[in-house]
Amino acid sequence: MQQSPQSVELFRTLLSPEFPDAEVDPSAAMIAAARETRWRRNQSCDAVIARGSVACVLAGAVRKFALRPSGQRQIIDLLVAGDFLGFAPADPVFFLEAVSNDTRIACFTRDEIDRLARRYPDVSALMQKCATDAIRRLEHHLLVQSRITAREKVQAYLAEMGRRLKPAHTKAIALPITRYDIADHLGIAVETVSRTITVLRRRGSITLRTPRDIEIRDPAMLSDC
């Protein structure tokens, strides 16, 4: 894979070796072993893991969803830069789609990942961490879903996205998804999401720079979730 500055920085950040060695750079080894793919908005990404590959989102976001018998979409997970997918065998019940036009994904064969993990302890530790993170994301989402009111669900959802997406030392986040995605992820109506965001804005909990650029101004919004 071409070593773009963004890719190099991402893998170095993910690996973050405790004792960096200039002669042993696992991030460079991962980049060399990866095959980068680019995806357009709403394009199916099922092929990423269809052959048992392990993949890492480099930029943009990927939604994992299922279709109910009624045809309604139910988003199961949202993967952003740094998240891995493909640890479990592909399940025909679930589908993957790119959320934005700039979505980039690095793909590895499972043999390559196993080889890198045997050679570099940092890669082995990263794979274990990413598998654990995937479980933790689902656990946190279950907590969000357990909220009683729609306002509490949307508030907790924005707080969780803030933890995952915001740069250090800032309360601003750029949501990679639309309000329709939020509604499908929470299992509520998009009108309910829009009304709740309006209420949060009016009471000063958040500031909307654009429909997707949100600044969380109320610290209690995070501490209560």
ZIBEL-V441506 format. One record per run of one state. SS is the DSSP state (A for helix, B for strand, O for the rest). FROM is the first residue (numbers start at 0). TO is the last residue. If there is no record, write none. Layout:
SS_FROM_TO / SS_FROM_TO
This chain:
O_0_3 / A_4_14 / O_15_19 / B_20_20 / O_21_22 / B_23_23 / O_24_24 / A_25_32 / O_33_33 / B_34_38 / O_39_42 / B_43_43 / O_44_45 / A_46_49 / O_50_52 / B_53_58 / O_59_59 / B_60_66 / O_67_71 / B_72_79 / O_80_82 / B_83_84 / O_85_92 / B_93_97 / O_98_101 / B_102_107 / O_108_108 / A_109_118 / O_119_119 / A_120_144 / O_145_148 / A_149_164 / O_165_170 / B_171_173 / O_174_177 / A_178_185 / O_186_188 / A_189_201 / O_202_204 / B_205_207 / O_208_211 / B_212_215 / O_216_217 / A_218_222 / O_223_224
